[in-house]
Amino acid sequence: MLKPPRKTHASLSYAPCIFKPNISHSAPPPPDAIKLLKLSANTKSLKFGKLIHAHLIISNRTTKNNALETNSLINFYAKCNELFIARKLFDSMRQRNVVSWSALMTGYLHMGFSLEVIRLLKDMVSVDAISPNEYIFAIALASCSDSGRTKEGQQCHCYVLKSGLVFHQYVRNALLHMYSKYFSFQEVMWIWNLVPGTDIFSYNSVLSGLLENGYFKEGLEVLRRMVSDHVKWDSVTYVNIFGLCACLKYLRMGLELHGKMLISDVESDAYVSSAMINMYGKCGDVLSARRVFDRLQSQNVVLWTAIIAAYFQNGCFEDALKLFSKMKLDGARPNEFTFAVTLNASAGLSAISCGLLLHACTEKSGLKDYLTVGNALINMYAKSGNIPAAKNVFSDMTSRDTISWNAMICGYSHHGLGKEALHVFQEMLAAQEYPNYVTFIGVLSACSHLGLVQEGLYYLNLMKESSIVPGLAHYTCIVGLLSKAGRLDDAWNFMRSMPVKWDVVAWRTLLNACHIHRNYGFGKQIAEWIIEMDPNDVGTYTLLSNMYAKAKRWDGVVKIRKLMRDKNIKKEPGASWIEIRNVTHIFVAEETKHPEHSEIYEKVKELLTMIKPLGYVPNIGAVLHDVEDEQKDHYLSYHSEKLAIAYGLMKTPPEAPIIVMKNLRMCDDCHLAVKLISKVANRMIIVRDANRFHHFQEGHCSCADYW
């Protein structure tokens, strides 16, 4: 079957004619070789460009004195990412001009070699004694901006001021972009007001830089100025402003901008559409994001990733994963960002089988080594209960950033493996990676798990010395740390002394400590404050009821449960689930709907019989007091996690760890039972409850019986 001729640019079709000595007089003359080189550079047609280069060599037009042809060749090879050849041509020139330097510097800039751009600028002035023009300065400033070399950027700024080129729009926009990325808003405005005349490129540069550095309110000021100056917006402007609305979660403004764009003549390309989808997603309006996506005539990987991310950001993890499957069916090839979002969606569901499948896809597509994918894999494995797999991914990474270290530290902390978390933190410091706000949440949480009071207070002070302002999460970790050590008075005094608006989570941390340390009087007082803050907080009612039950204050239990009924507050039913051979099995207390429920009940009875000689006695203290003891035993025996663990022991290989997820906090009885089951069954059993991961092995738990 004959294939249709391959389409090429019209001018490129003349390229072979250059080599023909005889051309018909009736045919149009071939384009100039310089024009063909420029066209080849713009279309990145390396093959045709090399043909033209060969012709120039044969016709002896690439001598060291032919600056025009050599400059065109340097520009061509630089744009085709063949910097070695471009540099070789550049070095061979006897006399270079501004165009020579500009072409090579542009190539290095686009390839990310910012330091080489700065070196070339210095050599241009010192070696060839050539004065830079506005284009050279724009390239150098862009290089300083991309690489964060602010000192060199300021030196360029001084040179620009001396040369009088600051009034050129290219230079001015490059200066604005650099200052908006790395300097204060006041300095950006100073540069802006220093030189009269603004265009849309100036506004776009400033807005982009402010967004990248989190100056959102300042971005609003620039937007107001843009409106007052009646500047006509382009597609880049809309991308920036939709991004601003997304960061500030200003849905109403986003809707107004969407309407403004629809009546304008700006084309809604993939970047504008993805910015709109991102804005709606971050503002919590998934339906509008989906409407924008569905109305597009074609969807590429950028748009698919944007809509998947919108669902993920709003907690619609299953929908995000379904869209990923639909994307693959539509023939769109996922990129590293798509995999990062879907892996995090899988982490949100703690769906280990889905995560394993996505991991295999990243291997197959060759995207596994991307930093964003590696970070998402660590997060997925940690949240799915497989912390050794997370560690393996972390160890195999060719490069790491702060997110990588944070994911590993926080992963270990969430699993109650405090020693391992602190060890990774020390490795992070040794690698000269600077910890940030999130890092110290993991570190302080690890200290809390280990009961290391002095170390926790030391790290809190280290934060302040590192110019990281502690937040509510860090202070809550300190409350948990003091509470676990039994220093309830110190925890209470700490909360009173800190100028922080404490939330329900922090107060419930102290309430839970009162429950564990059996300080019921103080606990009752704390619970009353929490209920006053949030009258519908079911967790507080449950803890208070359990405290009354442990104190055998049955009148208090009845009072709390009556209060819950009157306020129509219902405790969420306990549920546990386990994945076996890519199938998720869900259990609730006294499950009878499972097709193998008879065998599961028998397995539970067998396990409870096996652990009784080890000292297991059902903890019936928190069960309804008006029920017979035998009936209380029955209620406790068939809690959802016991059923899930029994099923896991029935269906998994003898050495495989059992990973169970639970929606509520584990009760005391189940915690004790599972500890002993791990010993008699000789299994690692991992249970994630509402608070944390519990690693049960050889009759011990990673939480040290404090959760």
C-alpha positions in Angstrom: 0.0 0.0 0.0 1.5 3.3 -1.1 1.9 5.9 1.7 1.0 9.5 1.0 3.9 11.9 0.6 5.1 13.4 3.9 4.1 17.0 4.3 7.0 19.5 4.7 7.2 23.2 4.8 6.9 24.7 1.3 10.3 26.4 1.5 12.0 23.3 2.8 11.0 21.5 -0.4 13.6 23.6 -2.2 16.5 22.3 -0.1 17.6 19.5 -2.5 17.7 22.1 -5.3 20.6 23.8 -3.8 22.8 20.9 -4.8 21.7 20.9 -8.4 24.0 22.9 -10.7 21.5 23.3 -13.5 18.1 24.7 -12.7 15.5 25.3 -15.3 15.1 29.0 -16.1 11.3 28.6 -15.9 11.5 27.3 -12.3 11.5 29.9 -9.4 15.0 30.5 -8.0 15.8 28.5 -4.8 15.5 30.5 -1.6 18.6 31.9 0.0 20.6 29.4 2.2 20.4 31.9 5.1 16.6 32.0 4.9 16.5 28.2 4.7 18.7 27.9 7.8 16.4 30.3 9.6 13.3 28.2 8.6 15.0 25.0 9.6 15.9 26.5 13.0 12.3 27.7 13.6 10.9 24.2 12.6 13.7 22.3 14.3 14.4 20.5 11.1 17.9 19.2 11.9 18.1 17.0 8.8 17.5 19.8 6.3 19.7 22.2 8.3 22.6 19.8 8.0 22.0 19.5 4.3 22.3 23.3 4.0 25.4 23.3 6.2 27.0 20.7 3.9 26.2 22.8 0.9 27.7 25.9 2.5 30.9 23.9 3.2 31.1 22.7 -0.4 30.6 26.2 -1.7 33.3 27.5 0.7 30.8 29.8 2.4 31.6 28.8 6.0 35.1 30.3 6.3 36.1 31.9 9.5 35.5 35.3 8.0 31.9 34.7 6.9 30.1 35.9 10.0 26.6 36.0 8.5 26.5 32.3 7.5 28.3 31.1 10.6 25.8 33.1 12.8 22.9 31.5 11.0 24.4 28.1 11.6 25.0 28.8 15.3 21.4 29.9 15.6 20.2 26.8 13.8 22.2 24.3 15.9 21.4 26.1 19.1 17.6 26.0 18.4 17.9 22.3 17.6 19.6 21.6 20.9 22.9 20.8 19.3 25.0 23.1 21.5 28.2 21.2 21.1 28.3 21.9 17.3 27.0 25.5 17.9 29.8 26.2 20.4 32.4 24.7 18.0 31.4 27.0 15.2 31.3 29.9 17.6 34.9 29.2 18.9 36.2 28.9 15.3 35.1 32.4 14.3 37.9 35.0 13.9 35.6 37.9 14.5 32.3 37.7 16.4 29.6 40.2 16.6 26.6 40.8 18.9 24.5 38.3 16.8 27.1 35.6 17.4 27.0 36.0 21.1 23.2 36.3 21.2 22.6 33.2 19.2 24.8 31.0 21.4 23.5 32.5 24.7 19.9 31.9 23.6 20.8 28.2 23.0 22.3 27.9 26.5 19.4 29.7 28.1 16.8 27.3 26.5 18.8 24.3 27.5 19.0 25.5 31.1 22.7 26.2 31.3 22.2 29.6 33.0 25.7 29.8 34.4 27.2 29.4 30.9 25.0 32.3 29.8 26.5 34.6 32.5 30.0 33.4 31.6 29.5 34.3 28.0 28.3 37.7 28.9 31.5 38.4 30.9 33.6 37.0 28.0 31.8 39.1 25.5 32.7 42.3 27.4 36.2 41.4 28.6 37.5 39.2 25.7 35.8 40.7 22.5 35.2 44.1 24.0 31.7 44.1 22.6 29.0 46.2 24.3 25.8 44.2 25.0 22.6 45.4 23.4 19.0 45.1 24.8 18.6 41.5 23.5 21.8 40.3 25.3 20.7 41.9 28.5 17.2 40.4 28.2 18.8 36.9 27.7 21.2 37.4 30.7 18.4 38.6 33.0 16.2 35.7 32.0 19.0 33.3 32.8 19.5 34.9 36.2 15.7 34.7 36.8 15.5 31.0 35.8 18.4 30.0 38.0 17.8 32.2 41.0 21.2 34.0 40.6 20.0 37.2 42.0 23.4 38.8 42.7 24.4 38.4 39.1 21.0 39.7 38.1 21.5 42.9 40.2 25.0 43.3 38.6 23.3 43.1 35.2 20.8 45.6 36.4 23.6 48.0 37.3 25.2 47.5 33.8 21.8 48.2 32.2 21.4 51.4 34.1 24.9 52.6 33.1 24.3 51.7 29.4 20.9 53.4 29.3 19.2 50.4 28.0 16.7 50.1 30.8 14.1 52.0 28.7 13.9 49.1 26.2 10.8 47.0 26.7 12.7 43.7 26.5 15.1 44.7 29.2 12.4 46.2 31.4 10.2 43.1 31.2 13.1 40.8 32.0 14.0 43.0 35.0 10.4 43.0 36.2 10.1 39.2 35.9 13.4 38.6 37.9 12.5 41.1 40.7 8.9 39.7 41.0 10.3 36.2 41.5 13.0 36.9 44.0 12.5 40.3 45.6 9.8 42.2 47.5 6.7 43.7 46.0 8.0 47.2 46.8 11.1 46.6 44.7 9.1 45.3 41.8 6.9 48.4 41.9 10.0 50.6 42.1 11.3 49.1 38.9 7.9 49.4 37.3 7.5 53.1 38.2 11.1 53.9 37.3 10.5 53.5 33.6 7.4 54.9 32.0 5.3 52.9 29.6 3.7 49.6 30.3 2.4 46.8 28.0 0.7 43.5 28.5 4.1 41.7 28.6 5.1 43.8 31.6 1.9 43.0 33.4 2.2 39.3 32.6 5.8 39.2 33.8 4.9 40.7 37.1 1.8 38.6 37.7 3.6 35.4 36.8 6.5 36.2 39.2 4.1 37.2 42.0 2.1 34.0 41.6 5.2 31.8 41.7 6.3 33.3 45.0 2.9 33.4 46.7 2.3 37.1 46.6 -1.4 36.7 45.9 -2.8 39.9 47.5 -0.1 41.9 45.7 -1.2 40.2 42.5 -4.7 41.6 43.1 -3.1 45.1 43.2 -1.5 44.5 39.9 -4.8 43.3 38.5 -6.6 46.4 39.7 -3.8 48.5 38.0 -4.2 46.6 34.8 -7.9 47.3 34.8 -7.5 51.0 35.5 -4.9 51.3 32.7 -7.3 49.6 30.2 -4.7 47.2 29.0 -5.9 44.6 26.5 -5.5 41.1 27.9 -4.0 38.1 26.0 -4.2 34.4 26.7 -1.2 34.5 29.1 -3.0 37.2 31.2 -6.0 34.9 31.6 -3.8 32.0 32.6 -2.2 34.1 35.3 -5.4 35.6 36.6 -7.2 32.3 36.7 -4.2 31.0 38.6 -4.6 33.9 41.0 -8.3 33.1 41.6 -7.3 29.5 42.2 -4.8 30.4 44.8 -7.1 32.8 46.6 -10.1 30.5 46.1 -12.1 33.4 44.6 -14.8 31.5 42.8 -17.0 34.6 42.1 -14.1 36.5 40.5 -13.2 33.4 38.5 -16.7 33.2 37.1 -16.6 36.9 36.2 -13.3 36.4 34.4 -14.7 33.3 32.6 -17.6 35.5 31.3 -15.2 38.3 30.3 -13.1 35.9 28.3 -16.1 34.4 26.5 -17.0 37.8 25.1 -13.5 38.7 24.2 -11.5 37.7 21.1 -8.9 35.7 23.2 -8.7 32.1 22.0 -9.3 29.5 24.7 -6.3 27.2 24.0 -5.2 24.2 26.1 -3.3 26.4 28.6 -6.2 28.8 29.2 -8.7 25.9 29.5 -6.5 24.0 31.9 -6.1 27.2 34.0 -9.9 27.5 34.1 -10.3 23.8 35.1 -7.7 24.2 37.8 -9.4 27.4 39.1 -12.8 25.7 39.4 -11.2 22.6 41.0 -9.3 24.6 43.6 -12.4 26.7 44.3 -14.4 23.5 45.0 -16.7 23.7 41.9 -15.9 20.4 40.2 -19.1 20.4 38.1 -18.1 23.7 36.4 -14.6 22.3 35.9 -16.1 19.2 34.2 -18.4 21.4 32.0 -15.4 23.3 30.7 -13.6 20.0 30.0 -16.5 18.3 28.3 -17.1 21.3 26.0 -13.6 21.2 24.6 -13.4 19.9 21.0 -10.1 18.0 21.8 -8.5 17.0 25.0 -4.7 16.6 25.4 -2.7 15.3 28.4 -2.6 18.8 30.0 -6.4 19.0 30.0 -6.9 15.4 31.2 -4.4 16.0 34.0 -6.1 19.2 35.0 -9.6 17.6 35.3 -8.2 14.6 37.2 -6.5 17.0 39.6 -9.7 18.9 40.1 -11.5 15.7 41.2 -8.5 14.7 43.4 -8.4 18.2 45.1 -12.0 17.8 46.1 -11.6 14.4 47.6 -13.3 12.6 44.7 -10.6 10.0 44.5 -12.6 7.2 42.8 -13.8 9.6 40.1 -10.2 10.8 39.5 -9.1 7.2 39.0 -12.0 6.5 36.7 -11.1 9.5 34.6 -7.6 8.2 34.3 -8.9 5.0 32.9 -11.1 6.9 30.4 -8.1 9.0 29.5 -6.1 5.9 28.5 -9.1 4.6 26.5 -9.2 7.8 24.6 -5.6 7.3 23.6 -4.1 10.2 25.6 -0.7 9.2 27.0 -0.2 10.2 30.6 2.8 12.2 31.7 4.6 12.4 35.0 2.1 14.9 36.4 -0.8 12.7 35.5 0.8 9.8 37.3 1.6 12.0 40.3 -2.1 13.0 40.7 -3.5 9.5 40.2 -1.0 8.0 42.6 -2.0 10.5 45.2 -5.7 9.7 44.5 -4.9 6.1 45.1 -3.2 7.1 48.4 -6.4 8.9 49.4 -8.3 5.7 49.0 -5.4 3.6 50.6 -6.0 1.4 47.5 -2.7 -0.6 47.4 -3.7 -2.8 44.4 -4.5 0.3 42.3 -1.2 1.9 43.5 0.8 -1.2 42.5 -0.8 -1.1 39.0 0.0 2.6 38.6 3.6 1.9 39.8 3.9 -0.7 37.1 2.6 1.8 34.5 5.2 4.4 35.5 7.9 1.7 35.1 6.5 0.7 31.7 6.2 4.3 30.4 9.7 5.2 31.6 8.4 8.0 34.0 9.3 6.3 37.3 12.5 8.3 37.8 10.7 11.7 37.6 10.9 13.4 40.9 7.2 14.2 41.1 6.4 10.5 40.4 8.8 9.3 43.0 7.4 11.6 45.6 3.8 10.4 44.8 4.9 6.8 45.0 6.4 7.3 48.5 3.1 9.0 49.6 1.0 6.2 48.1 2.9 3.3 49.7 3.1 5.1 53.1 -0.7 5.8 53.2 -1.5 2.4 51.9 0.3 0.7 54.8 3.4 -0.5 53.0 6.1 1.6 54.6 9.0 -0.7 53.5 8.0 -0.2 49.8 7.9 3.6 50.4 11.5 3.3 51.8 12.6 1.3 48.8 11.3 4.0 46.4 13.0 6.7 48.5 16.3 4.8 48.5 16.2 4.2 44.7 15.6 7.9 43.8 18.4 9.5 41.8 17.5 12.9 43.1 15.4 14.1 46.0 13.8 17.4 47.0 12.3 18.6 50.3 9.0 16.9 49.4 10.8 13.6 49.1 12.3 13.9 52.5 9.1 15.2 54.0 7.1 12.3 52.6 9.4 9.8 54.1 9.7 11.5 57.5 5.9 12.0 57.8 5.3 8.5 56.5 7.4 7.0 59.3 5.7 9.3 61.9 2.2 8.3 60.7 3.2 4.7 61.2 4.4 5.3 64.7 8.0 4.6 63.7 9.5 7.6 65.4 13.2 6.4 65.5 13.2 5.8 61.7 11.6 9.2 61.1 14.2 11.0 63.2 17.0 9.0 61.5 15.7 10.2 58.0 15.6 13.7 59.4 19.3 13.5 60.4 20.1 12.2 56.9 18.2 15.2 55.4 20.3 17.6 57.4 23.5 15.8 56.4 22.4 16.1 52.7 22.2 19.9 53.3 18.5 19.9 52.4 16.7 22.6 54.3 13.7 21.5 56.4 10.5 23.4 56.1 7.2 23.8 57.8 6.0 20.3 56.9 9.3 18.7 57.8 8.9 19.8 61.4 5.3 18.4 61.7 6.8 15.0 60.9 9.7 15.5 63.3 7.6 16.7 66.2 5.1 14.0 65.6 7.9 11.4 65.8 9.1 12.9 69.1 5.5 12.7 70.3 5.3 9.0 69.4 8.5 8.3 71.2 7.7 10.5 74.3 10.9 12.6 73.7 9.9 15.7 75.5 13.2 17.5 75.6 14.0 16.7 72.0 10.6 17.9 70.9 11.0 21.2 72.6 14.5 21.5 71.1 13.2 21.0 67.6 10.5 23.6 68.2 13.2 26.1 69.1 15.2 25.0 66.1 12.3 25.9 63.9 12.3 29.5 65.3 16.0 29.8 64.8 15.6 28.6 61.2 13.1 31.5 60.6 10.2 29.0 60.3 7.2 30.3 62.2 5.5 27.4 64.1 1.8 26.9 63.3 -1.1 25.2 65.0 0.0 21.7 63.8 3.4 22.1 65.5 1.9 23.3 68.7 -0.7 20.5 68.7 2.3 18.0 68.4 3.8 19.5 71.5 0.5 19.1 73.3 0.4 15.5 72.3 4.0 15.1 73.3 3.5 16.4 76.8 0.2 14.5 77.1 1.8 11.2 76.2 4.4 11.7 78.9 1.6 12.2 81.4 2.4 15.8 81.9 -1.2 17.0 81.6 -0.7 20.1 83.7 2.2 21.1 81.5 0.2 20.5 78.4 -2.7 22.6 79.8 -0.3 25.4 80.8 1.3 25.3 77.3 -2.0 25.7 75.6 -2.9 28.6 77.9 0.5 30.4 77.3 0.6 30.1 73.5 -1.0 32.9 71.4 -2.7 30.4 69.2 -6.4 29.8 68.4 -6.7 26.2 69.4 -9.0 24.0 67.3 -11.1 20.9 68.2 -8.2 18.6 67.2 -5.8 20.1 69.7 -8.3 20.0 72.6 -9.3 16.5 71.7 -5.6 15.5 71.9 -5.6 16.6 75.5 -9.0 15.0 76.1 -7.6 11.7 74.8 -4.7 11.9 77.2 -7.1 12.4 80.1 -8.9 9.3 78.9 -5.7 7.2 78.7 -4.2 8.5 81.9 -7.6 8.2 83.7 -7.9 11.8 84.7 -11.6 11.8 84.2 -12.4 15.0 86.1 -10.1 17.1 84.0 -11.3 15.2 80.9 -14.9 16.1 81.6 -14.0 19.7 81.8 -12.1 19.6 78.5 -14.9 17.8 76.8 -17.4 20.5 77.9 -15.2 23.1 76.3 -15.0 21.1 73.1 -18.7 20.6 72.9 -19.2 24.3 73.4 -16.8 24.9 70.4 -18.4 22.2 68.2 -21.7 20.8 69.6 -21.7 18.1 66.9 -18.2 16.7 67.4 -19.1 13.0 67.7 -15.5 12.0 68.7 -15.8 14.1 71.9 -19.1 12.5 72.9 -17.6 9.0 72.3 -14.5 9.7 74.4 -16.6 11.2 77.2 -18.9 8.2 77.1 -16.0 5.8 77.3 -14.5 7.7 80.2 -17.7 7.5 82.1 -17.9 3.7 81.3 -14.3 3.1 82.6 -15.2 5.0 85.8 -18.3 2.8 86.0 -20.4 6.0 85.9 -23.3 4.5 84.0 -25.5 7.5 84.7 -23.0 9.6 82.8 -23.0 7.1 79.9 -26.8 7.3 79.7 -26.7 11.0 79.9 -24.2 11.4 77.0 -26.1 8.9 74.8 -29.4 10.7 75.5 -27.7 14.0 74.7 -26.5 12.5 71.4 -30.0 11.3 70.6 -31.6 14.6 71.4 -29.1 16.4 69.1 -29.5 13.7 66.4 -25.7 13.0 66.6 -25.0 9.5 65.4 -21.7 7.7 65.7 -20.5 6.4 62.4 -20.7 2.6 62.2 -17.3 0.9 62.6 -16.1 -0.6 59.3 -12.8 -2.3 58.2 -11.6 -3.3 54.8 -8.9 -5.5 53.4 -7.6 -6.0 49.9 -7.0 -9.5 48.7 -6.1 -10.3 45.1 -7.3 -6.9 43.9 -10.7 -7.3 45.6 -11.6 -5.1 48.6 -13.6 -6.9 51.3 -15.5 -4.6 53.6 -16.6 -5.7 57.1 -18.9 -4.2 59.8 -19.4 -5.4 63.3 -21.2 -8.8 63.4 -21.0 -9.1 59.6 -23.3 -11.7 58.1 -23.5 -10.5 54.5 -20.1 -11.8 53.4 -20.5 -15.1 51.5 -17.9 -16.7 53.8 -19.2 -15.2 57.0 -19.6 -18.7 58.7 -15.9 -19.6 58.1 -14.8 -16.1 59.2 -16.7 -16.4 62.5 -15.1 -19.8 63.1 -11.7 -18.3 62.4 -12.3 -15.5 64.9 -13.4 -18.0 67.6 -10.3 -20.1 66.9 -8.1 -17.0 67.3 -9.7 -15.8 70.5 -9.4 -19.3 71.9 -5.7 -19.4 71.0 -4.9 -16.0 72.7 -6.8 -16.7 76.0 -3.9 -18.7 77.5 -1.7 -15.6 76.8 -3.8 -13.6 79.1 -6.6 -12.2 76.9 -9.7 -11.3 78.7 -12.4 -9.3 76.8 -12.5 -5.7 77.9 -16.2 -5.2 78.4 -15.9 -1.9 80.4 -17.1 0.4 77.6 -19.9 -1.9 76.3 -23.5 -1.1 77.3 -23.9 -1.7 81.1 -27.4 -3.1 80.8 -26.3 -6.1 78.7 -25.3 -9.5 80.1 -21.5 -10.2 80.2 -21.9 -13.1 77.7 -23.6 -10.8 75.3 -20.9 -8.1 75.8 -18.3 -10.8 74.9 -20.2 -11.5 71.7 -20.3 -7.8 70.7 -16.5 -7.4 71.2 -15.6 -10.7 69.5 -17.0 -9.7 66.1 -15.8 -6.1 65.7 -15.0 -5.2 62.1 -11.2 -5.3 62.4 -11.2 -8.8 64.0 -13.3 -10.1 61.1 -11.0 -8.5 58.5 -7.9 -9.9 60.1 -9.4 -13.3 60.4 -10.3 -13.2 56.7 -6.8 -12.0 55.9 -5.3 -15.0 57.8 -7.5 -17.3 55.9 -6.7 -16.0 52.4 -3.1 -14.8 52.4 0.2 -16.7 52.3 1.7 -17.5 55.7 4.5 -14.9 55.5 2.5 -12.1 53.9 1.7 -9.0 56.1 -2.0 -8.3 56.7 -3.0 -4.7 56.1 -6.4 -3.6 57.4 -8.0 -0.1 57.1 -10.5 1.1 59.7 -12.7 4.2 59.7 -12.8 4.7 63.5 -10.3 4.5 66.4 -9.5 1.0 67.5 -11.2 0.0 70.8 -9.0 -1.2 73.7 -10.3 -4.8 73.4 -9.4 -5.1 69.7 -6.0 -3.5 70.2 -5.1 -6.1 72.9 -6.6 -9.0 70.9 -4.7 -8.1 67.7 -1.4 -7.7 69.6 -1.8 -11.3 70.8 -3.1 -12.6 67.5 0.1 -11.3 65.8 2.1 -13.5 68.2 0.1 -16.7 67.9 -0.2 -16.3 64.1 3.4 -15.2 63.7 2.3 -12.4 61.4 2.9 -8.7 60.9 -0.6 -7.1 61.2 -0.9 -3.5 60.2 -4.1 -1.6 61.1 -4.8 2.0 60.1 -7.4 3.5 62.3 -8.7 7.1 62.4 -5.6 8.2 64.4 -2.6 6.4 63.0 -1.1 3.1 61.7 -0.6 0.3 64.2 2.2 -2.2 63.5 1.5 -5.4 65.4 4.2 -8.0 65.7 5.3 -10.6 68.2 2.7 -9.3 70.7 3.7 -5.7 70.5 2.4 -2.6 68.8 4.3 0.4 67.4 2.1 2.8 69.3 3.3 1.4 72.7 -0.4 1.2 73.7 -0.9 5.0 73.4 -3.2 6.1 70.6 
